[in-house]
Amino acid sequence: MNSITVDSLHRHDLGDLVPLVESIRRDGLLRPLTITLDWHLICGARRLAAIQLLGWKTVNV
């Protein structure tokens, strides 16, 4: 997961991640992150931040 590069965010404030963290903890990641072939994040910055808070080492993209 450290391979994913976040260049610039459209949304600078990710907001309250607690509900998202709890949802992912309970239900898993229902919508994978979208990245380019060279590991640049296209969408899913909040999800990436939430799974980092959960301590995940890998994630489906």
GROMACS elastic network, one bead per residue, 0.5 to 0.9 nm:
[ bonds ]
;  ai    aj funct       b0    kb
    1     4     6  0.57777   500
    1    48     6  0.88149   500
    1    52     6  0.85560   500
    1    56     6  0.80593   500
    1    57     6  0.59099   500
    1    58     6  0.52111   500
    1    59     6  0.65493   500
    2     5     6  0.77708   500
    2    57     6  0.80928   500
    2    58     6  0.86631   500
    3    39     6  0.64886   500
    3    40     6  0.86102   500
    4    35     6  0.77522   500
    4    38     6  0.85040   500
    4    40     6  0.57409   500
    4    41     6  0.63582   500
    5    35     6  0.88383   500
    5    38     6  0.87892   500
    5    39     6  0.60507   500
    5    41     6  0.59398   500
    6     9     6  0.74681   500
    6    39     6  0.88216   500
    6    40     6  0.60536   500
    6    41     6  0.53675   500
    6    42     6  0.81966   500
    6    45     6  0.78231   500
    7    40     6  0.70691   500
    7    41     6  0.73386   500
    7    42     6  0.89929   500
    8    11     6  0.87633   500
    8    12     6  0.86177   500
    9    12     6  0.58923   500
    9    43     6  0.89447   500
    9    45     6  0.75943   500
   11    14     6  0.65152   500
   11    45     6  0.86085   500
   12    15     6  0.89565   500
   13    16     6  0.89775   500
   14    17     6  0.71974   500
   14    45     6  0.77735   500
   14    46     6  0.59590   500
   14    49     6  0.83828   500
   15    46     6  0.83365   500
   16    19     6  0.71295   500
   16    20     6  0.80484   500
   17    20     6  0.52461   500
   17    21     6  0.59929   500
   17    22     6  0.86011   500
   17    46     6  0.72197   500
   17    47     6  0.86109   500
   17    49     6  0.78550   500
   17    50     6  0.62352   500
   17    53     6  0.89868   500
   18    21     6  0.50578   500
   18    22     6  0.61471   500
   18    23     6  0.85543   500
   18    50     6  0.79255   500
   19    22     6  0.51385   500
   19    23     6  0.61036   500
   19    24     6  0.86540   500
   20    24     6  0.61307   500
   20    25     6  0.84348   500
   20    46     6  0.81263   500
   20    47     6  0.74430   500
   20    50     6  0.65657   500
   21    24     6  0.52327   500
   21    25     6  0.60311   500
   21    26     6  0.85474   500
   21    47     6  0.81965   500
   21    49     6  0.88365   500
   21    50     6  0.51249   500
   21    51     6  0.69777   500
   21    53     6  0.74712   500
   21    54     6  0.69820   500
   22    26     6  0.60378   500
   22    27     6  0.84311   500
   22    50     6  0.89086   500
   23    26     6  0.51247   500
   23    27     6  0.57789   500
   23    28     6  0.71695   500
   23    29     6  0.82465   500
   24    27     6  0.52360   500
   24    29     6  0.52515   500
   24    30     6  0.76701   500
   24    47     6  0.85474   500
   24    50     6  0.78964   500
   24    51     6  0.76408   500
   24    54     6  0.87193   500
   25    28     6  0.57156   500
   25    29     6  0.81466   500
   25    51     6  0.87222   500
   25    54     6  0.76251   500
   27    30     6  0.72905   500
   29    32     6  0.64774   500
   29    47     6  0.80975   500
   29    51     6  0.85010   500
   29    59     6  0.85024   500
   29    60     6  0.84497   500
   31    44     6  0.87002   500
   31    47     6  0.86714   500
   31    61     6  0.87356   500
   32    44     6  0.77624   500
   32    47     6  0.83855   500
   32    59     6  0.78133   500
   32    60     6  0.58231   500
   33    41     6  0.75051   500
   33    42     6  0.78502   500
   33    43     6  0.62048   500
   33    44     6  0.50432   500
   33    45     6  0.80572   500
   33    47     6  0.72637   500
   33    48     6  0.73263   500
   33    59     6  0.81788   500
   33    60     6  0.71392   500
   34    40     6  0.85827   500
   34    41     6  0.61647   500
   34    42     6  0.53471   500
   34    43     6  0.52586   500
   34    44     6  0.65652   500
   34    61     6  0.58358   500
   35    38     6  0.77736   500
   35    39     6  0.55326   500
   35    40     6  0.52614   500
   35    42     6  0.50516   500
   35    43     6  0.71036   500
   35    44     6  0.87912   500
   35    61     6  0.68266   500
   36    39     6  0.52087   500
   36    40     6  0.52141   500
   36    41     6  0.66087   500
   36    42     6  0.68055   500
   37    40     6  0.75184   500
   41    44     6  0.72503   500
   41    45     6  0.74858   500
   42    45     6  0.83405   500
   43    46     6  0.86786   500
   43    47     6  0.88601   500
   44    47     6  0.50917   500
   44    48     6  0.60077   500
   44    49     6  0.85596   500
   45    48     6  0.50202   500
   45    49     6  0.61323   500
   45    50     6  0.85520   500
   46    49     6  0.50964   500
   46    50     6  0.61049   500
   46    51     6  0.86674   500
   47    50     6  0.50140   500
   47    51     6  0.61734   500
   47    52     6  0.85003   500
   48    51     6  0.53001   500
   48    52     6  0.61384   500
   48    53     6  0.86549   500
   48    59     6  0.87946   500
   49    52     6  0.50979   500
   49    53     6  0.62768   500
   49    54     6  0.87494   500
   50    53     6  0.50685   500
   50    54     6  0.63515   500
   50    55     6  0.87982   500
   51    55     6  0.63199   500
   51    56     6  0.57073   500
   51    57     6  0.86542   500
   51    59     6  0.81653   500
   52    56     6  0.58640   500
   52    57     6  0.78818   500
   53    56     6  0.77829   500
   56    59     6  0.71965   500
